[in-house]
Amino acid sequence: MPSRLATHVTPTFEAYRAAVADAFLPLRLSSSSPESFRGVLRAVTVDDVHVSDLQGGRHVVERTPQQAAHDDHPSFKVSLMLAGTGLLVQDGRETVLRPGDLAVYDTRRPYTLEFGQEFRSLVVMFPQSRLELPAGMVEQLTAVRLGGNAGVGAIVTPFLTHLCDHIEQLEQASGTRLAHSTLDLVSTLFSAELGRSARRDPHDELLERIRTHIEERLGSPDLTPASIAAAHFISTRHLHALFHDTGSTVSTWIRRRRLEHCRRDLTSARLADAPVSAIAARWGFVDAAHFSRAFKAEYGASPREYRATR
């Protein structure tokens, strides 16, 4: 079940820093006026998706090189600025975020987020493996302002704003589906932004077509590197090279996407009565024992144990 919503009203900067440390991964916070700092943090975690509503005064958040180097659970953080402004710096880029602006940053690398005035923001943090997009492609979007008044952003921003205003809904039975919808919208936004980015090259476009091909055929046990390469008129060697550049392999990508769909189905109320073996087969796992081992290796619990705790 979703975790309980935790609310921290922090009368001092030290209290706010402690609340942030408890809610997120290791960070370094500093303030030029800690004596006058007041803050509020509301946070809830649903199916490994961490949603936080933060309000406070002037301060700086840093993910140091040492902290990033010891990141055993690489995540993306998507921030929606609701009030005030913030300066985000990562990967040699920086952008000023104003109300309605979205941005993404990567916990595997250092970043700085500076709030120069009273602010409010929504932060959605989730494992990088939960996205359909390779992490290497999302790197093109870190510290880039994703405007919320046009295109897909104009759809995602109101959804996230309402989610922030009604964050308690994530505690309800519908919380898991809301969390999944949030990730789907974020993934759609990233894909749209990458699609109109001038920085994309033919290799990225080919890789996206291949990913779409894989996603549409995950349920087929006949999905193999050879069939994927043939469908795109490239050699299997070229296919493997494309995925190698993203830090993964074709087989690993297929397995993780299949496991992710199985994990989501195991938490679905609609499929509560479906046998685990049927869910596995639905996503291309023909060997139930192999599926159980792969699932436990990825998520730390067997499929039945995972379903029972959600």
C-alpha positions in Angstrom: 0.0 0.0 0.0 1.1 3.6 -0.5 3.1 5.1 2.4 1.5 7.6 4.7 1.8 11.3 3.9 4.4 12.9 6.2 4.1 16.6 6.9 7.0 18.6 8.4 6.4 22.2 9.5 10.0 23.4 10.2 10.5 26.5 12.3 14.3 26.5 11.8 16.6 25.8 8.9 18.2 22.9 10.8 14.7 21.3 11.1 14.1 21.8 7.4 17.5 20.3 6.5 16.8 17.3 8.7 13.3 16.8 7.0 14.9 17.0 3.6 17.6 14.5 4.5 14.9 12.1 5.7 12.8 12.6 2.6 15.5 12.5 -0.1 18.9 11.1 -0.8 22.1 12.7 0.7 22.2 16.4 -0.1 24.1 19.5 1.2 21.8 22.4 2.2 23.0 25.9 3.1 21.3 29.3 3.7 22.7 32.8 4.0 19.9 33.7 6.5 19.2 30.5 8.5 17.8 32.4 11.5 14.8 33.6 9.6 14.2 30.4 7.6 10.8 28.7 7.8 9.7 25.8 5.7 7.1 23.1 5.1 7.6 19.7 3.5 4.9 17.2 2.7 6.0 13.9 1.2 4.6 10.5 0.3 6.1 7.5 -1.5 4.0 5.3 -3.7 5.5 2.3 -5.5 9.0 3.8 -5.4 7.7 7.1 -6.7 8.5 9.9 -4.2 6.3 13.0 -4.4 7.2 16.1 -2.3 5.6 19.5 -1.9 8.3 21.9 -0.6 7.9 25.5 0.6 10.6 27.6 2.2 12.9 30.6 2.1 16.3 31.4 0.5 18.7 28.5 0.5 21.0 26.4 -1.8 20.7 22.6 -2.4 23.8 20.8 -3.6 24.4 17.2 -4.7 28.1 17.0 -4.2 30.5 15.0 -6.4 31.2 12.7 -3.5 27.5 12.1 -2.9 26.8 11.5 -6.6 29.7 9.0 -6.8 28.1 6.8 -4.2 24.7 6.7 -5.7 23.6 3.1 -5.6 20.0 3.8 -6.7 20.2 6.3 -9.7 17.1 8.4 -9.9 15.7 11.3 -11.8 14.1 14.2 -10.0 11.5 16.3 -11.9 10.8 19.7 -10.4 7.8 21.9 -11.0 8.2 25.5 -9.8 4.9 26.7 -8.3 6.1 30.0 -6.7 9.3 32.0 -6.6 12.3 31.2 -8.7 15.1 28.6 -8.7 18.5 28.4 -10.5 19.3 24.8 -11.6 22.8 23.9 -12.6 23.9 20.5 -13.9 26.1 19.0 -16.7 27.5 22.4 -17.6 24.1 23.9 -18.2 22.0 26.3 -16.0 18.5 27.5 -16.2 16.2 29.8 -14.2 12.9 28.2 -13.3 9.8 30.3 -12.8 6.3 29.4 -11.8 5.0 26.8 -14.3 8.4 25.7 -15.4 9.5 22.0 -15.3 13.1 20.6 -15.1 14.8 17.3 -14.7 18.0 16.5 -12.9 20.0 13.3 -12.4 21.1 12.1 -9.0 24.2 10.3 -10.4 25.9 13.6 -11.1 26.4 16.7 -9.1 23.9 19.5 -9.3 23.0 22.8 -7.6 19.6 24.3 -7.1 19.5 27.8 -5.6 16.3 29.5 -4.4 16.8 33.3 -4.1 13.5 34.0 -2.5 10.4 32.4 -0.9 9.5 29.4 -3.1 7.2 26.5 -3.5 7.9 23.5 -5.7 6.8 20.0 -6.4 9.5 17.3 -6.8 8.8 13.8 -8.2 11.8 11.4 -7.7 11.8 8.0 -9.2 14.3 5.2 -10.2 15.8 5.8 -13.7 14.8 2.2 -14.5 11.1 3.2 -14.4 11.3 5.3 -17.6 10.9 3.8 -21.0 13.7 6.2 -22.2 17.4 5.3 -21.8 19.0 7.4 -19.1 21.6 8.5 -21.6 19.0 10.2 -23.7 17.4 12.0 -20.8 20.9 13.5 -20.0 20.2 15.9 -22.9 17.4 17.4 -20.9 19.1 18.0 -17.5 19.0 21.6 -16.4 16.9 22.6 -19.4 13.7 24.6 -18.8 10.7 22.7 -19.9 8.0 25.3 -20.3 4.5 24.4 -19.0 2.5 26.7 -21.3 2.8 24.9 -24.7 2.9 21.4 -26.2 2.9 18.4 -23.9 4.1 20.6 -21.0 0.8 22.4 -21.1 -0.9 19.0 -20.2 1.7 17.8 -17.7 2.0 21.0 -15.7 -1.8 21.2 -14.7 -1.8 17.5 -13.7 1.3 17.9 -11.5 -0.1 21.2 -10.0 -3.3 19.4 -9.0 -1.3 16.5 -7.7 0.6 18.8 -5.4 -2.6 20.5 -4.2 -4.2 17.1 -3.5 -1.1 15.1 -2.5 -3.1 13.3 0.1 -4.9 11.4 -2.8 -1.7 9.4 -3.2 -2.5 7.7 0.1 -5.8 6.3 -1.2 -6.4 3.1 -3.1 -5.9 5.0 -6.4 -2.5 6.2 -5.4 -0.6 3.6 -7.3 -2.4 4.4 -10.5 -1.8 8.1 -10.0 1.9 7.4 -9.5 2.0 5.3 -12.7 0.1 8.1 -14.6 2.6 10.6 -13.4 5.5 8.6 -14.8 3.7 8.0 -18.1 3.2 11.8 -18.5 6.8 12.6 -17.5 8.0 10.0 -20.0 5.8 11.5 -22.7 7.1 15.0 -22.0 10.7 13.8 -22.2 10.0 12.0 -25.5 8.3 15.1 -27.0 11.2 17.4 -25.9 13.8 15.0 -27.3 11.8 14.8 -30.5 12.1 18.5 -31.2 15.6 18.9 -29.9 18.1 20.0 -32.5 20.8 18.1 -30.6 19.5 14.7 -31.6 21.4 12.7 -34.2 20.4 9.9 -36.5 21.6 7.3 -33.9 19.3 8.7 -31.3 16.3 8.6 -33.7 17.1 5.0 -34.7 17.4 4.0 -31.1 14.0 5.6 -30.3 12.3 3.7 -33.2 13.9 0.5 -31.9 12.7 1.2 -28.3 9.2 1.8 -29.7 9.4 -1.5 -31.6 10.4 -3.4 -28.5 7.8 -1.8 -26.3 5.0 -2.8 -28.8 6.2 -6.4 -28.8 7.3 -7.1 -25.2 4.6 -9.8 -24.9 6.0 -11.8 -27.7 8.5 -14.6 -26.7 9.9 -14.3 -30.3 11.3 -10.8 -29.6 15.1 -11.3 -30.0 18.0 -9.1 -31.0 18.0 -10.8 -34.4 14.3 -10.1 -35.0 14.8 -6.5 -33.9 17.8 -5.9 -36.1 16.1 -7.5 -39.1 13.0 -5.3 -38.6 15.2 -2.2 -38.8 17.5 -3.4 -41.6 20.6 -3.3 -39.5 23.1 -5.9 -38.3 22.8 -7.4 -34.8 26.3 -6.0 -34.2 25.1 -2.5 -35.0 22.1 -3.0 -32.7 24.3 -4.1 -29.8 26.6 -1.1 -30.4 23.6 1.3 -30.2 22.6 -0.1 -26.8 26.2 -0.3 -25.6 26.5 3.4 -26.0 23.6 3.8 -23.5 25.3 1.7 -20.9 23.0 -1.3 -21.4 22.4 -4.3 -23.7 19.5 -5.2 -25.9 18.6 -8.2 -23.7 18.9 -6.3 -20.5 16.6 -3.6 -21.8 14.0 -6.1 -22.9 14.2 -7.9 -19.6 13.8 -4.7 -17.5 10.9 -3.4 -19.6 9.1 -6.8 -19.3 9.8 -6.9 -15.5 8.5 -3.3 -15.1 5.3 -4.1 -16.9 4.9 -7.2 -14.7 5.6 -5.2 -11.6 2.9 -2.7 -12.5 0.4 -5.4 -13.2 1.1 -7.0 -9.9 0.1 -3.8 -8.1 -3.0 -3.3 -10.2 -6.3 -3.7 -8.4 -7.9 -4.6 -11.8 -5.6 -7.7 -12.0 -5.7 -8.7 -8.4 -7.1 -12.1 -9.2 -4.9 -12.8 -12.2 -2.4 -15.6 -11.5 1.2 -14.5 -11.4 2.1 -17.0 -14.2 -0.5 -15.3 -16.4 0.9 -11.9 -15.8 4.4 -13.2 -16.6 3.2 -14.9 -19.8 1.4 -11.7 -20.8 4.8 -10.0 -21.0 6.9 -12.6 -22.7 8.1 -14.8 -19.7 7.3 -18.3 -20.8 9.3 -19.9 -17.9 7.6 -19.2 -14.5 10.7 -20.2 -12.5 12.9 -18.0 -14.6 10.5 -15.1 -14.2 10.4 -15.5 -10.4 14.2 -15.5 -10.2 14.6 -12.4 -12.5 11.9 -10.5 -10.6 13.5 -11.2 -7.2 16.9 -10.2 -8.5 15.5 -6.9 -9.8 13.1 -5.9 -7.0 14.3 -7.9 -3.9 11.2 -9.9 -3.5 9.4 -12.7 -5.3 6.4 -11.7 -7.4 4.0 -13.1 -4.8 5.8 -11.4 -1.9 5.8 -8.1 -3.8 2.1 -8.3 -4.6 1.2 -9.2 -1.0 3.0 -6.0 0.3 1.3 -3.6 -2.1 
